[in-house]
Amino acid sequence: MTEPHNHDDPDVDEAGSDVPLNVRGPFWWWREAMIVFAVMVVAIWFLIPFI
């Protein structure tokens, strides 16, 4: 028998991730920033020949 997902657990973020925030640490935003940065770099790299 599995327990229902506990949304009141402070170690579980609102996105539904089961990875505790104290394990993810404060650097989750850095990973998001790297993804955005990578997309921007690729977009610029593709646009340069057309400028």
N, C-alpha and C positions, 0 to 999 in steps of 0.2 A: 504493500500500500504506500503510495507516494503522498507526501504532504502537499496541500495546495500552495501555490506561489504566494509568499508573504510580502505584500506590497508595503507593509509597515516596517519591514526590516531596514534599519538605517544604513546597512552595509550594501543595500541593493539600490542602484540608481533608478530614476524614473523611466529610463528607456527599456527596462525589463532585463537588463544584462544581469546574469547570475554571478559575474565576477565582482567580488567585493571592492568597494571604492578604496578601502585602505590597502588593497593589493595593487589596484591599478595605479594608485598614487595621484599626485597633483599634475602629472605630466600628460594626461589624456588629451589636453588641449594642444599640446605640442605635436602629437601625432596627427590631429585634425589639421593643424596649421601646415604640416609637411605635405599632407595630401593636397590641400588647396594650392600650396606653393608649386608642387609638382605639376598640377593641372595648368597653372598659369605659365610655367616655363615651357611646357609642351605647346600650349596655344601660341605663345610668342614665337617659338621656334618654327611653327608652321606658318605664321603670318609674316615673318621677316621677308621671305622671297616676294611677297605681294605688295610690300610697302614701296 
